[in-house]
Amino acid sequence: MNRKNFFCLFFLSLLSLQSFSQGMPIGYWRSHLPYNNAVSAATDGVTIFAGSSESFFTYNAAENETTTYSKAEGMADVGISYIGYDATTDYTIIAYTNGNIDLFKDETFFNIPDVKRKTISPKRINHIYTENGTAYLATSFGVVVLNLVKKETKETYSFVSDNQTVEVREFVAAANFFYAITSVGIYKANKNHPNLQAFSAWEKIVSNSVLSSAAMVNDQVYVSDTDYVYKLIADTLQTIYATPYTIANLETNKSNLFINEYRPASYDGRVKVYNTQSQNFTDSFNVSGKINNTIELSDNSIWVADVYNGLGKRVGNNLEYKNPGGPASVGSFDILPNNGEFWVAHGGYDENWTYIYNPHGVSHFKDGKWKVYNRGNVPQLAANDATDFIALAKDPVDGTLWAASYRGGLMSIATDGTINTYKENSPYTEVHFIDFTSYRSSGVAFDQQGNLWITNFGGVRELAVRTKDGNGYKFRGGGSSRSAAYVLVDDNNLKWYTLPAGVDGVAVYDDNFSPENVGDDKYIKISASQYQLNSLINCIAKDKNNTIWIGTNDGIGVISCSPDQIFSGQCEIRKPIVQYDQFAGYLFQNEKVKSIAVDGANRKWIGTTNGIWLISSEGDKIIYRFTAENSPLPSNNIQKISIDATTGDVYIGTNAGLVTYRSTATEGETSNQSVTTFPNPVPSGYSGTIAIRGVAENADVRITDISGQLIYRTKAFGGQAVWNGRDYTGRRPASGVYLIFVTNKDGSQTHAGKMVFME
């Protein structure tokens, strides 16, 4: 074995020992979406193509294999309304609620944005019928015809009544005729008509404004409204079934008609199976949710798309659900990550800081698996009316997770799974001063002594503490604000919390390291309006210089003061000025800033209702901007940004789901003892970013060849240095071994490592 091959094998073996968050490169996006609802499903007989409100996945029944997809894997949009499948082209057609369309085959998406780009409104796609390489999309403005072979829009059929374009709810074909079920009745046309775009080509055969669904079995058309199923005979409707339930829709396979029914008040339903040959009901089974689609595979198994529970397989009279793992909901009002593990609080409140009865609780991701804690599986939460979880904190000593419910107090989850709740008669929670049924815990944070600080929105005593030995104390603060929200502890052990809902500003509390003794405490309110900040405060963050950043409905304010300045009333909120091209302006003026997070390089990630920005540590330069239009972000409406200090992953919670982005900065180490490189070895043809992680904060990093010739030099972003894999001439280094030298700022910590470039 020659020397080069020896080094390659040696470092390949080392790579398997490295823990580098399992190979995610810099700039990689990943989605974490819920799959516990299914709005539509289609099949090729073996694989099921299923869409939830926010996501898309496939399930291969033969292999018992599930694959998930999102914008990070190439989807054009979020919010699925319907899924169809064409056997001729093997394309799955994904229709989105905004009219956008994707074709999916062989792990690849092809976008057809024609309907989305139309200026009309609404433009919802209600149903998809396919035939011989053509897809017919029933929409709010007519039928859009897609040529799937050419992957393009062919034409549109429009229907008019009283000079108004009418909605097409479903579209089917039988024998030589097309049938359009519209909001004013059924239209029929011969398939061979030379100009189906002409309204005169269509004959209205049934006038009925409540028909909503249709299906074809053996060239026989069946239609339904919410109460009856009809058979279309000689262009007239013949009733074959009446139900006390509500009919959601009709589906068909082979000689069977599936009638999907539900009871809105009880959130349960059933599927009735009507054999069109014997003209009798031959089967039925109950479901606990609402069925959007029923499909039958080639192995005769029956599957349902349940809007409340996801994708389910009928097993006897029950459903066995086959959903991918995911969080309970799209909402992310708080995110708490640590080295690839993270917690999500799904809660919520409206613009007036009123709870919205969000039942989804808290989700936990660890080792590739999800676990959900909410009123559905935690009896204590149901007993406490604990909904709307909005804030999280983790005990730095014993790892206990604390979650604040904006209606039902606190929940703690120990590492052994033990759950405790705190509401009435708790020393840590406070009843709302008007709404005596709610305990609106709104913020949680640990201080330097291991004490947990809790804010209680609307409480007469708005601030509370749980000491590390379990004792509880409550404080009135200013005594009249009663709007305490998110809380943080700064480097001086001061407690900062926001005063939203029109109260205006932030509060600072100093317990003087003795929460049991209120006699030496200090409190002050720093008003936002006196510094011309919008009074609606949305978020607060502390950077690595102990500077406080405040996000409002009209930009950002910054506080950088000593404790003496703060409590003597000499501290002001500064509005940073940033240079935009040749013009200067206040930082994020006119932007609604929802979240601020600080990375290992002290840069700020800013979440707004118009996407996210990464700005320099001083806020004077814009480094990145991500939107739903230029990235896998599912939405521009950002709820929360959090950063995993170990991996550098930026967790971005939106109103349409959670995504992560692997950034260039991690938290700096105190030494260079845990340095790792990814990828190592660098594969042939690799053109991505190379990351050198675990270095001392802002360390000097140099890369040389084996003879000591300098190839590249850079400064780490916090605890991570990045390299584009090119030398100073812009070329990829030749294959072989290269040396990595890392030195911290004062030269007291050094490290030497190696990396390999493959041929």
C-alpha positions in Angstrom: 0.0 0.0 0.0 1.4 3.4 -1.0 1.7 6.3 1.4 -1.2 8.2 -0.1 -3.7 5.3 0.2 -2.5 4.6 3.7 -3.4 8.1 4.8 -6.8 8.0 3.1 -7.7 4.7 4.8 -6.4 6.1 8.1 -8.4 9.2 8.1 -11.5 7.5 6.8 -11.4 5.3 9.9 -11.0 8.4 12.1 -14.0 10.0 10.4 -16.3 7.3 11.7 -15.2 8.3 15.2 -16.0 12.0 14.8 -19.3 13.4 16.0 -20.0 16.2 13.7 -23.8 16.2 13.8 -23.6 13.4 11.3 -22.5 15.1 8.2 -24.6 18.2 7.7 -22.6 20.6 5.6 -22.5 24.4 6.0 -25.6 26.0 4.3 -27.7 22.8 4.6 -31.4 23.2 5.3 -33.6 20.7 7.1 -37.3 20.8 7.8 -39.1 19.6 10.9 -42.8 19.4 10.0 -45.8 17.7 11.4 -47.4 14.8 9.6 -50.3 14.0 11.9 -52.9 15.4 9.5 -53.5 14.3 5.9 -55.4 16.6 3.5 -55.0 14.3 0.5 -53.5 11.1 -0.8 -53.1 9.2 -4.1 -51.4 6.0 -5.1 -49.8 4.0 -7.9 -51.0 0.8 -6.3 -47.9 0.2 -4.1 -46.7 3.7 -3.0 -48.9 6.2 -1.3 -48.3 9.9 -2.0 -49.7 11.8 1.0 -49.9 15.5 1.8 -50.5 17.2 5.1 -51.3 20.9 5.4 -47.6 21.7 5.6 -45.7 18.7 4.2 -45.5 15.8 1.7 -44.4 12.3 2.1 -44.5 8.9 0.4 -45.1 5.5 2.0 -44.1 2.3 0.1 -46.4 -0.3 1.5 -44.4 -3.2 0.1 -41.2 -2.1 1.7 -42.8 -0.4 4.8 -40.6 2.7 3.9 -41.5 6.3 4.5 -39.7 9.3 2.9 -40.5 12.9 3.7 -40.1 16.0 1.5 -40.2 19.7 2.0 -38.9 22.9 0.3 -35.4 21.8 1.5 -35.8 18.8 -0.9 -37.0 20.8 -3.8 -40.7 21.4 -3.3 -41.8 24.7 -4.6 -44.3 25.7 -1.9 -46.1 24.8 1.3 -49.8 24.3 2.0 -51.1 21.3 0.0 -54.8 21.3 -1.1 -54.9 18.1 -3.3 -52.8 15.3 -4.7 -53.4 13.3 -7.9 -51.5 10.6 -9.7 -51.3 9.7 -13.4 -50.4 6.2 -14.3 -49.5 7.0 -17.9 -46.6 9.3 -17.0 -46.1 8.1 -13.4 -46.3 11.7 -12.2 -47.7 12.7 -8.9 -49.4 16.1 -9.1 -49.2 18.2 -6.0 -51.5 21.2 -5.8 -51.0 23.9 -3.3 -53.5 26.2 -1.7 -52.2 29.3 -3.5 -52.6 27.6 -6.9 -49.0 26.5 -7.3 -48.3 23.0 -8.8 -45.5 20.5 -8.5 -45.0 17.4 -10.6 -43.1 14.7 -8.6 -41.3 11.6 -10.0 -38.0 9.8 -9.2 -37.3 12.0 -6.1 -37.5 15.1 -8.3 -39.9 18.0 -8.3 -40.9 20.1 -11.4 -42.8 23.3 -10.8 -45.6 24.7 -12.9 -46.5 28.1 -11.4 -49.0 29.2 -14.0 -52.1 29.1 -11.8 -50.3 30.7 -8.9 -49.3 33.6 -11.2 -52.8 34.4 -12.2 -54.0 37.7 -11.0 -57.5 36.4 -10.1 -58.5 35.5 -6.6 -59.3 33.0 -5.3 -57.4 30.3 -7.2 -57.7 27.2 -5.1 -57.4 23.8 -6.7 -60.2 21.6 -5.4 -59.7 18.3 -7.2 -57.5 16.5 -9.8 -58.6 14.0 -12.4 -56.0 12.3 -14.6 -56.4 10.4 -17.9 -53.8 9.3 -20.4 -51.0 11.8 -19.5 -53.4 14.7 -19.0 -54.4 16.2 -15.6 -57.7 18.1 -15.2 -57.6 20.5 -12.2 -60.9 21.6 -10.8 -60.4 25.1 -9.5 -62.2 28.1 -8.1 -62.3 29.6 -11.6 -62.7 26.6 -14.0 -60.8 23.6 -15.1 -57.0 23.9 -15.8 -55.7 21.2 -18.2 -52.1 20.1 -17.8 -50.1 18.2 -20.5 -48.0 16.0 -18.2 -45.8 14.8 -21.0 -44.7 18.3 -21.9 -45.1 19.5 -18.3 -47.1 22.6 -19.3 -50.5 24.2 -19.1 -52.6 23.3 -22.2 -55.8 25.2 -21.8 -58.6 26.3 -19.4 -62.3 25.5 -19.4 -64.4 28.3 -17.8 -68.1 28.1 -16.8 -70.3 31.2 -16.5 -73.6 31.8 -14.8 -75.3 35.2 -14.4 -72.2 36.7 -16.0 -70.0 35.3 -13.2 -67.3 32.6 -13.5 -68.4 29.7 -11.3 -66.3 27.4 -9.2 -65.6 23.8 -10.3 -65.6 21.5 -7.3 -64.7 18.2 -9.0 -64.1 16.9 -12.5 -64.6 13.3 -13.8 -65.0 11.4 -17.0 -67.2 8.4 -18.1 -67.3 6.8 -21.5 -66.9 9.6 -24.0 -68.0 12.5 -21.7 -66.4 14.9 -19.3 -68.5 16.0 -16.2 -67.7 19.2 -14.3 -69.4 19.5 -10.9 -69.7 23.2 -10.3 -71.3 25.6 -7.7 -74.4 25.9 -9.9 -74.7 22.3 -11.1 -73.3 19.7 -13.5 -71.9 20.5 -17.0 -71.3 17.8 -19.6 -69.2 17.8 -22.8 -68.1 15.2 -25.4 -64.4 14.5 -25.0 -64.0 14.7 -28.8 -65.4 18.2 -29.1 -62.9 20.3 -31.1 -63.0 23.3 -28.8 -63.7 22.4 -25.2 -62.5 25.9 -24.1 -65.7 27.3 -25.6 -68.5 27.5 -23.0 -71.0 26.5 -25.8 -69.3 23.0 -25.9 -70.7 22.3 -22.4 -74.3 21.4 -21.6 -75.8 22.0 -18.2 -77.6 18.8 -17.3 -78.3 19.3 -13.6 -79.1 22.5 -11.8 -78.0 22.0 -8.2 -75.8 24.4 -6.1 -74.9 22.0 -3.3 -73.4 19.1 -5.1 -69.8 18.8 -3.9 -68.2 15.5 -4.9 -68.2 13.0 -7.8 -66.7 9.6 -8.7 -66.8 7.3 -11.7 -67.0 3.5 -11.4 -67.3 1.3 -14.6 -68.3 4.3 -16.7 -71.0 5.2 -14.2 -70.9 8.6 -12.5 -71.9 9.1 -8.9 -72.3 12.5 -7.2 -73.1 13.7 -3.7 -74.0 16.6 -1.5 -73.6 16.6 2.2 -76.6 14.4 2.8 -77.2 12.2 -0.3 -75.4 10.1 -2.8 -76.9 10.0 -6.4 -76.4 8.0 -9.4 -76.4 9.9 -12.7 -78.8 8.1 -15.1 -79.7 9.6 -18.4 -78.4 13.0 -17.2 -80.7 13.0 -14.1 -80.0 12.3 -10.5 -81.3 9.1 -8.8 -80.9 8.9 -5.0 -79.2 5.7 -3.8 -78.2 6.6 -0.3 -79.2 9.1 2.5 -77.2 9.5 5.7 -77.5 11.1 9.1 -73.8 11.9 8.9 -72.2 14.6 6.7 -70.7 13.3 3.5 -67.1 14.6 3.0 -66.5 13.1 -0.5 -66.7 10.1 -2.7 -63.8 7.9 -3.8 -63.7 4.9 -6.1 -61.6 1.8 -6.9 -62.4 -1.2 -9.0 -66.1 -1.8 -8.6 -66.5 -0.1 -5.2 -67.7 3.3 -4.2 -66.2 4.7 -1.0 -68.5 7.1 0.8 -66.5 9.2 3.4 -68.7 10.5 6.2 -68.1 12.3 9.4 -70.0 14.0 12.3 -68.7 17.5 12.8 -69.7 17.8 16.5 -67.9 14.6 17.6 -64.9 14.5 15.2 -65.5 11.0 14.2 -66.8 9.3 11.0 -67.0 6.2 8.9 -66.3 4.9 5.5 -69.2 3.0 3.8 -68.4 0.7 0.8 -71.0 0.5 -1.9 -70.6 -2.3 -4.5 -71.8 -0.8 -7.8 -72.3 -4.2 -9.4 -74.5 -5.7 -6.7 -75.8 -2.2 -5.8 -75.5 -3.0 -2.1 -73.4 -1.8 0.8 -70.9 -4.6 1.4 -68.7 -3.1 4.1 -68.1 -0.2 6.4 -65.7 0.9 9.2 -65.5 3.7 11.7 -62.7 6.3 12.0 -61.9 8.7 14.8 -61.3 11.7 12.5 -62.5 13.2 9.2 -61.6 11.3 6.0 -60.4 13.3 3.0 -59.5 10.4 0.8 -59.9 6.6 0.8 -57.7 4.6 -1.6 -57.2 0.9 -2.2 -53.8 -0.6 -3.1 -53.0 -3.5 -5.4 -52.8 -5.8 -2.4 -56.5 -4.9 -1.6 -55.5 -3.0 1.5 -57.6 0.1 2.2 -56.0 3.4 3.3 -57.4 6.7 4.4 -56.1 10.3 4.5 -57.5 11.6 7.9 -57.4 15.3 8.4 -57.0 14.9 12.2 -54.8 11.8 12.5 -52.8 11.4 9.2 -52.3 8.4 6.9 -54.0 5.3 8.2 -54.4 1.7 7.1 -57.5 -0.3 7.8 -56.8 -3.2 10.1 -60.1 -4.9 11.0 -62.3 -2.2 12.2 -59.4 0.0 13.3 -56.9 2.2 11.6 -53.1 1.7 12.0 -51.4 5.0 11.3 -48.2 5.2 9.3 -47.1 8.8 9.7 -43.5 9.9 9.8 -42.2 11.3 13.1 -42.7 15.0 13.6 -43.7 17.7 16.0 -47.3 18.1 17.1 -47.8 21.3 15.2 -46.2 23.9 13.0 -46.2 26.6 15.7 -42.8 27.4 17.3 -43.2 30.1 19.9 -40.1 29.0 21.6 -37.3 26.6 20.6 -34.6 25.2 22.9 -31.7 23.4 21.0 -28.6 21.7 22.3 -26.2 19.6 20.2 -28.9 18.3 17.8 -31.5 17.7 20.5 -34.3 20.3 20.8 -37.6 21.2 22.4 -40.4 23.2 20.7 -43.2 25.1 22.4 -46.2 25.2 20.1 -48.3 27.7 22.0 -49.6 31.0 21.0 -51.5 34.2 21.7 -53.2 36.8 19.5 -52.1 40.4 18.8 -53.7 41.5 22.1 -51.8 38.9 24.1 -54.9 36.8 24.6 -54.5 33.0 24.7 -55.9 31.1 21.7 -56.5 27.6 23.3 -53.6 26.1 21.3 -53.7 22.4 22.5 -50.5 21.1 20.9 -48.2 21.5 23.9 -44.5 20.8 23.7 -42.5 18.5 21.3 -39.1 16.9 21.9 -36.6 15.7 19.3 -33.7 13.4 20.3 -31.8 10.7 18.5 -34.0 10.9 15.5 -37.2 10.4 17.4 -40.1 12.7 18.4 -42.1 12.7 21.6 -45.1 15.0 22.3 -46.4 16.3 25.6 -49.9 17.9 25.6 -53.3 17.5 27.1 -54.0 14.5 24.9 -51.4 12.3 26.6 -50.5 14.2 29.9 -53.5 14.1 32.3 -52.1 16.8 34.5 -52.2 19.3 31.5 -55.8 18.4 30.8 -56.7 19.0 34.4 -54.9 22.4 34.4 -56.4 23.6 31.1 -52.7 23.9 30.2 -52.7 25.2 26.6 -50.6 27.7 24.7 -47.1 26.8 25.8 -44.9 29.8 24.8 -41.5 29.6 26.7 -38.9 27.0 27.6 -35.9 26.7 29.9 -33.6 23.8 30.9 -32.0 23.4 34.2 -28.3 23.5 33.6 -27.6 21.1 36.5 -30.2 18.3 36.4 -31.5 18.8 32.8 -35.1 19.3 33.8 -37.2 21.0 31.1 -39.5 23.8 32.3 -42.3 25.0 30.0 -44.6 28.0 30.5 -48.3 27.7 29.6 -50.0 30.9 28.8 -53.2 29.6 30.4 -52.3 26.8 32.8 -49.1 27.7 34.7 -45.9 25.6 34.5 -44.9 22.1 33.5 -41.6 20.4 34.4 -40.3 17.3 32.7 -37.4 15.5 34.4 -34.8 13.5 32.5 -36.4 10.3 33.9 -39.8 11.3 32.3 -41.4 12.5 35.6 -43.9 15.3 34.9 -45.1 17.9 37.4 -47.4 20.8 36.9 -47.9 24.1 38.9 -51.0 26.2 38.8 -53.2 27.0 41.8 -51.5 27.5 45.2 -48.1 27.3 43.6 -45.3 29.7 44.8 -44.2 30.1 41.2 -47.4 31.0 39.4 -49.9 33.9 39.8 -53.5 34.1 38.7 -54.5 36.8 36.1 -55.9 39.8 37.9 -59.1 39.8 35.8 -59.4 36.3 34.3 -59.4 34.3 37.5 -59.4 31.0 35.6 -56.0 31.5 33.9 -52.4 31.4 35.1 -50.5 33.0 32.3 -46.9 32.0 32.8 -45.1 33.8 30.0 -41.4 33.5 30.5 -38.8 31.2 32.1 -35.0 31.6 32.5 -32.3 30.3 34.8 -29.8 32.7 36.5 -26.2 32.2 37.4 -27.0 30.5 40.7 -29.3 27.9 39.2 -32.6 29.7 40.2 -35.5 29.6 37.8 -37.2 33.0 37.1 -40.8 33.1 35.9 -42.9 35.9 34.6 -46.7 35.8 35.0 -48.6 38.0 32.6 -51.5 39.8 34.3 -50.4 38.7 37.8 -50.5 41.2 40.6 -47.0 39.8 41.5 -45.6 39.6 38.0 -42.2 38.0 38.7 -41.5 34.8 40.6 -38.5 32.6 41.3 -38.0 29.0 42.1 -34.6 28.7 43.9 -32.4 25.8 43.2 -33.5 24.1 46.4 -37.2 24.4 45.4 -38.3 27.4 47.4 -40.6 30.0 45.8 -40.8 33.8 46.1 -43.0 36.4 44.2 -42.2 40.0 43.5 -44.4 42.9 42.4 -41.8 44.7 40.4 -43.2 48.0 39.5 -46.5 47.1 41.0 -48.7 48.2 38.1 -47.4 46.9 34.8 -49.1 43.5 35.0 -47.9 42.6 31.5 -44.6 40.8 32.2 -43.6 38.5 29.3 -40.3 37.0 28.1 -37.5 37.0 30.6 -33.7 36.8 30.4 -30.8 37.0 32.8 -27.8 39.1 31.8 -24.1 38.7 32.7 -24.6 40.9 35.8 -27.4 38.5 37.0 -30.0 41.2 36.3 -33.4 39.9 35.2 -34.8 41.6 32.1 -38.4 41.1 30.9 -40.6 42.7 28.3 -43.7 44.7 28.9 -45.8 44.1 25.9 -49.5 44.7 25.1 -49.2 48.5 25.1 -47.6 48.8 28.5 -44.4 50.0 26.8 -40.8 49.0 27.4 -38.7 46.6 29.4 -38.3 46.0 33.2 -35.1 45.2 35.0 -35.0 43.5 38.4 -32.0 43.0 40.7 -32.4 40.5 43.5 -28.8 41.2 44.7 -28.1 37.4 44.6 -30.6 36.9 47.5 -34.1 36.2 46.2 -35.3 35.4 49.7 -34.5 39.0 50.8 -36.6 41.6 49.0 -35.2 44.4 51.2 -32.1 44.8 49.1 -33.8 44.4 45.7 -34.0 47.0 42.9 -36.5 47.5 40.1 -36.7 50.0 37.2 -38.8 50.3 34.1 -37.2 51.6 30.9 -39.8 53.2 28.7 -39.6 52.6 25.0 -41.8 55.5 23.9 -39.5 58.2 25.4 -36.8 57.0 23.0 -39.3 57.0 20.0 -39.6 53.2 19.8 -42.9 51.7 18.9 -44.6 50.7 22.2 -45.3 47.1 21.0 -42.4 45.1 22.3 -42.1 41.6 20.7 -38.8 40.1 21.9 -35.5 40.6 23.8 -32.0 39.1 23.5 -28.6 39.5 25.1 -25.4 39.4 23.0 -21.9 38.4 23.9 -21.0 42.0 25.0 -23.9 41.9 27.5 -25.8 44.4 25.3 -29.6 44.0 25.3 -31.4 44.0 21.9 -35.1 44.8 21.8 -37.4 43.9 18.9 -40.5 46.0 18.3 -43.2 46.6 15.7 -41.0 49.3 14.2 -37.4 48.1 14.3 -34.8 47.5 17.0 -33.6 49.3 20.1 -30.3 48.6 22.0 -29.4 49.0 25.6 -25.7 48.9 26.7 -25.4 50.2 30.3 -23.8 49.3 33.6 -26.0 48.3 36.5 -25.4 51.7 38.2 -26.5 53.5 35.0 -29.6 51.4 34.8 -30.9 51.9 38.3 -29.9 55.5 38.5 -32.2 56.2 35.5 -29.2 57.1 33.2 -29.7 54.3 30.7 -31.2 55.0 27.3 -32.5 52.8 24.5 -30.4 53.5 21.4 -31.7 53.1 17.9 -28.8 51.7 15.8 -28.3 53.2 12.3 -27.3 50.9 9.4 -26.0 51.9 6.0 -28.1 50.8 3.1 -26.2 51.5 -0.2 -25.7 55.2 -0.1 -28.4 55.9 2.5 -28.5 55.5 6.2 -31.5 54.6 8.4 -32.6 53.2 11.7 -32.0 49.4 12.0 -35.1 47.6 10.7 -37.3 50.7 10.6 -40.9 49.9 9.6 -40.2 46.2 10.1 -42.0 44.1 12.7 -39.2 42.3 14.5 -40.5 39.1 16.1 -37.3 37.4 17.2 -33.6 38.1 17.8 -30.9 35.4 18.3 -27.1 35.8 18.8 -24.7 33.3 17.3 -21.2 32.3 18.4 -19.6 35.2 16.4 -21.9 37.7 18.1 -23.8 38.2 14.9 -27.6 38.8 15.1 -30.2 36.7 13.4 -33.3 38.9 13.1 -36.8 37.4 12.4 -39.5 39.6 11.0 -42.8 39.2 9.2 -40.8 39.6 6.0 -38.2 36.8 6.5 -34.9 36.7 8.3 -31.7 38.7 8.2 -28.2 37.9 9.5 -26.4 41.1 10.5 -23.0 41.9 11.8 -22.2 42.0 15.5 -22.6 45.8 15.6 -25.7 45.7 13.4 -24.1 47.9 10.7 -23.9 45.3 7.9 -26.3 42.8 6.4 -24.7 39.4 5.7 -27.6 37.3 4.6 -31.3 37.6 4.0 -33.5 34.6 3.6 -37.2 34.6 2.5 -39.7 32.0 1.4 -39.0 33.1 -2.1 -35.2 32.6 -2.1 -34.8 29.7 0.4 -36.5 26.7 1.9 -38.2 28.9 4.5 -41.9 27.7 4.5 -43.1 31.2 5.4 -41.8 34.8 5.8 -43.8 35.1 9.1 -41.1 34.3 11.7 -42.2 33.3 15.2 -38.9 32.4 16.8 -35.2 32.0 16.0 -32.8 30.0 18.3 -29.3 28.8 17.8 -27.6 25.5 18.7 -24.3 26.8 20.1 -22.6 23.4 19.5 -23.6 22.6 15.9 -24.2 26.2 14.7 -27.6 25.2 13.5 -30.1 28.1 13.3 -33.6 27.0 14.2 -36.2 29.1 12.5 -39.8 28.7 13.6 -42.5 30.1 11.2 -46.2 30.1 11.2 -46.0 27.3 8.5 -43.4 25.1 10.2 -39.9 24.8 11.6 -36.6 24.6 9.6 -32.9 24.5 10.5 -30.1 26.1 8.7 -26.4 25.1 9.3 -24.6 28.4 9.7 -20.9 29.3 9.8 -20.6 30.2 13.5 -20.6 28.1 16.6 -20.0 29.0 20.3 -16.2 29.4 20.9 -14.4 26.9 23.1 -12.0 27.8 25.9 -9.3 25.6 24.3 -8.5 23.8 21.1 -8.9 20.3 22.5 -12.0 19.1 20.6 -11.3 20.2 17.1 -13.1 18.3 14.3 -13.2 18.9 10.5 -16.1 18.1 8.1 -15.9 16.7 5.6 -12.7 14.8 6.2 -11.5 13.3 3.9 -12.8 15.8 1.3 -14.4 13.7 -1.4 -13.5 14.1 -5.1 -15.6 16.8 -6.7 -16.8 18.2 -3.4 -17.5 22.0 -3.9 -19.2 22.8 -0.6 -17.9 24.6 2.5 -15.3 22.8 4.8 -15.9 23.5 8.5 -13.3 23.3 11.3 -15.2 23.2 14.5 -14.5 23.2 18.2 -11.7 25.8 18.1 -11.1 28.4 20.7 -13.2 31.5 20.3 -12.2 33.6 17.3 -9.0 31.6 16.8 -6.5 32.0 14.0 -6.7 29.0 11.6 -4.1 28.2 9.0 -4.0 25.3 6.5 -0.7 24.3 4.9 0.5 21.5 2.7 2.7 18.7 4.1 5.8 20.8 3.5 4.4 23.8 5.4 3.4 25.9 2.5 0.5 28.1 3.5 -2.7 27.3 1.5 -5.3 29.3 3.4 -5.7 31.4 6.5 -8.8 32.7 8.3 -10.3 33.7 11.6 -13.0 31.5 13.3 -16.6 32.7 13.6 -16.8 32.0 17.4 -15.8 28.3 17.6 -15.9 27.4 13.9 -13.7 28.3 10.9 -15.0 27.8 7.4 -13.1 27.3 4.1 -14.4 27.1 0.5 -11.8 24.5 -0.3 -9.8 26.7 -2.6 -6.3 28.1 -2.2 -5.3 31.7 -2.7 -5.3 31.2 -6.5 -8.8 29.9 -6.5 -7.8 26.3 -7.2 -8.8 23.1 -5.4 -5.6 21.7 -3.7 -4.1 18.6 -5.2 -5.1 15.3 -3.5 -3.1 14.5 -0.4 -2.6 15.3 3.3 -2.9 18.9 4.6 -2.1 20.3 8.0 -4.4 22.4 10.2 -2.9 24.8 12.7 -5.2 26.6 15.3 -4.1 29.3 17.7 -6.2 31.3 20.1 -6.1 35.1 20.5 -3.2 35.2 23.0 -1.3 32.3 21.6 -1.7 30.2 24.7 -3.8 27.5 23.1 -2.6 25.7 19.9 -3.7 22.7 18.0 -2.4 20.8 15.0 -4.6 18.5 12.9 -4.7 16.9 9.5 -7.2 16.6 6.6 -7.2 14.7 3.3 -8.2 15.7 -0.1 -9.3 12.7 -2.2 -8.6 12.4 -5.9 
